[in-house]
Amino acid sequence: MNKFLKVWSILTILAMTFVVFGGALVTKTGSADGCGNSWPLCNGQLVHLTDVTPEKLIEVAHRMTTGLGSIFVIVLAICAWIKIKDRRETKPLAIISVVFLILQAFMGAAAVIWGQNPYIMALHFGISIICYSSIVLLALLIFEVDRKFDARNLVMGTKLRLNIYFLTIYTYLAVYTGALVRHEKASLAVPVWPFENGRFVWPENVQDYVQYFHRIAAIILVIWILYVTWLVFRDYRHYRVLTYGMVLAIILVAIQAVTGILSVYTGVNLYVALFHSLIITILFALFCYLCMLGARSKKNRLRIR
């Protein structure tokens, strides 16, 4: 059963990675209306080989991968609930993964049937990364990563713990601004980074405001991650799970920044944009794991004493 759970958790992460990729691909290629306002069928019927278009193919593929991913998530949640129920995080994570999976599917279907509001649709990606992160955390519990890095003895001070909690929340808000850039079609509103013509130009429309707001949010995120990393190496360097985690966070946010800038200079190249979405998803999952460790910290302190 343990071997099955490990293999299944990896397959579930891969399946949900394709779901996240697929959702980003639908948005970036404008394929959301590929099947009209019909769901789950395409234009009220099955797809015929004679009337396939790229947009329709992308939308149908996304619906199929979402359906397959849903099966993987539900099976993983049930098996984890039964097999590793002794871990206090298992049941909440299993519930979160299924609930947010349903929310994600509902929002996708609602967007097709009733139309798309960019500010609501930007939440769609945010909901998907919460589902994704809960699955990653379940997989880490299944693989007992805590024991490999001696994370069960980790004790965080209040300052670091609060910084990690609020950094995770802020990362989610930064993700929302990035999703809003896509849904407001503001990716090239300011076609030079960081500012047009090397100086700040006051925004003239909604797209300009959204783009500038996202860039400012991204810069603050980088600075905050560097600060938390400094705290970790100053006071917690003997905990490998923290030092490795924050080094990985710096690498990921650096790649995220580079792909964000490249998205502007390549005219929103599809592959660069998709990679940009994937990296921030992984970064958010990493911070969620650190939050989980922080939540255990008080209990660990009492146990060690």
N, C-alpha and C positions, 0 to 999 in steps of 0.2 A: 504493500500500500504506500509506503514511504517513497519508494522508487517511482511508482505511478504518479504520486503527487508532485514530485520534483519535475518529472518530464511534462506533466500536464500544466504545471505553473509556467514553465518556459514556453510551451506552445500557446498558452493563454496570453502571455506578454507579447509574443510575436503576432498573434491574431489581432490584439488590440492596437499594436503598432501600425498594422495595416489599416485598421479602422481610423486611427488618428490621421495617418497619411492620406487616406481616402477622403476624409472630410476636408482636409486642407486642399487637396487636389480639386475637389468639387468647387470650393470657393474660388480658388485661384484661376480655374479655367472657365468659370461662369457656367458650370454644368448643373446648377441647382434646379433649373427649369427644363432639364433634358428629358424628363418624363411628364412634363406639364404639371398640373395640380392634382395628379392622381397618386395615391399611395395605398398599399404597397405595390400595386401593379403599375405598369408604365403606360400612361395615357389610357387607363382603364382596361388594359389587356396585356397579354404576354408580349415580349419583344419578338418581332419577326426579323429574320436575317435580312430581309429585303429593305427594311427601313431603319437600319442602324446608323446613327451619327456618332461622332466622337463624344459629344456631350451626353447623349443617351447612354452610351457604353460606360462612361465614367460614373454616371449616376447609378446605373443598374449594378455595376461592380461594387460600388460603395454600399448599396443596400444589401447585397449578398454577403460581403465581408462583415457587415454589421450583424447580420443574422447569425453567421457562423461564429463570430466573436462572442455574441450573446450566449450561445450554447456553452462555449468554453468557460466564460465567466461564471455562469450559473453552476456548472458542474464543479468548478474549482471552489466556489463559495461553499457548496454543500459538503464536499469532501474535506475541506479545511475545517469546517464547523465540527465535523464528526471526529476527525483524526487528531487535530491539534487544539482541541477545545480547552486544554489546560493553560494555554497562553492567553492572557487576559485581553490582548488586542485582536484575537482571531475573530470573535463574533462581531464586534463593531466594524472591523474591516470588511468582513463578508457581507454585512448588511449594507454598508456604504457602497461597495462595488456593485451590488445588484440594484440598489435604489438609484444610483447615479447613471447606471446603464439604462434603466427604464426612462429616466428623465432625458438622457441624451437622445434616445430613440424617439421619444415623444416630441421633443423640440425639433428634431429633423423632420418628422412627419408633419408637424404643425406648420413648419416653414413652407413645405411643399403645398399643403392644402390651402392654407390661409394667407400665404404671402410672407415676405421677409422684412422685418424691421431690423436695421443694422445694429441697433443698441441691444436688442434682445438676442439676435443671432450671434453677437460677440460672446454671449454667455455660453453658447453651445460648445465652443472649444474649451472654455473654462470647465464646464461640466465633464467633458471627456477626459481632461487631464486629472481630475479628481478620481474618476473611475479607474484610470490607468495607474495612478499612484497607489491606490488601495490594493490593486492587484500586485504591483511590484512589492509592496510591503508584506502581503501574504506570502509571496514567493520567498522573500528574505527570511520570514519566520519558518517556512518549510525547510529551507536550506540551513537553518540555524546559524546564520551569519554572525549573530551576537556572540556566540561561543568562540568563533574563529578569531574575532577581534577583541575578545574579552570585554564586550560592551555591557555585559551584565553587571560589571562592577563600576560602571561609569557614574560619576557624581558631578553634576553641573551646578555652578553657582547661579544665583538668581539673575545676575546681569547677563550672563551668556545665554541662559535659558530664555529669558524674555526677548533678547536680540534675535535668537533663532525663530521663536514664535512669530514675532512681528515681521521679520525678514521673509518668512514663508507667506504670510498674508500679503505683504507688499509685492512679492514676486507674482502672486496670483493677480493682483491689480495691474501689474505691469503687463502680464499676459493678456489681460482684458483689453488694455490700450492697444496692444499689438493686433489682437483679433479685430478690434474696431477699425484699425487702419485698413485691414483687408476689406471689411464689409462696407466701409464708407468710401471704398475705392480711393484711398488717400495715399497709397504706396509711393506715388511719384508726385505728390503735391508739392514737395520741396525736393527737386531732383539733384541737389548737391548736399553733401554731409560735411559738417553739422549744420551750416547755414548757407543760404543762397548768396553767391557772390562774396563769400568769406565774411559776411556780416549778418547780424540779425535783422530780418525784415519782418515787420509786424504782419501777422496773419490777416488774410483778406477774406477767407471763407472757412466753412466748417472743416473741409479737408486739411487746410493749413493748420488749424488749431489741433486737430486730431494727430497729425504727423509730428508737430512740435511737442505736444504733450507726451507722446510715446517716446520721443528721443530724450526728453528730460527725465522721464521715468526710468529709462534704460541706464542713463548716466548715474542716477542716484542708486540704482540697483548695483551697479559695478562697485561704486564707492562703499556701499554698505557691506557687500560681500568681502571686500578687502579689509574692512574694519573688523568684521567678525573673525576673519582668518588671523588677523593680528592678535585678537583676544585669545584665540585658541592656542597659537604658538607661544604666547606669553605665559599663559596660566595652565594649559592643558596638554602640553606637548607629549606627556607620557601616555596619553590615550590615543592609540593609533586610529581608532574609528573616527575620531574628530579631526586629527591632522590629515589623514588620507581623504576624509570627506570634504574638508574645506579646500584642499589642493585640487581635488576633482572639481569642486564648484568653481574655482578660479579658471581652470582649463575650459570648462563648459561655458562660462559666461564670456570668456575671451573669444571662443568660437562663435558664440551667439552674437557678439558685437560685430565680429568680422563679417559673418553672413548677413547681418542686418545692413551693414554699409554696402556690401556687395550687391544686395538686393536693389539698392538705389542705383548704383552705377552700372548694373547689368540690365536695367529696365525691368526689374522683378523677374529674373531668370527662374523658371519653374523649379529646377533642381535645387538651386540655392535657397529659394523660398521654402521648399518642403523640408530641407535640412534645418533651416532656421526654426521651423515649427517643432521638429523632432528634438532638437537640443534643449529648448526651453521646457519641453515635456519631461525630459530626463532630469533636468536641473530641479524642477518642482518636486519630482518624486524623491530626489536626494534630500531636499529640505524637509519633506514630510517624514522621511526616515529619521532625520536628526530631531524632529519634533517628537517623534515616538520615543526616542532615547531620552529626551528631556523630560517627558511625562513620567518616565520610570525613575528619574533621578532621586526624588524624595524617598521613594520606597527603597532604593539601593542604599541611600545614606543610612536609613534606619537599620537595614539588614546588616550592613558592614559594622555598624556600632555594636 
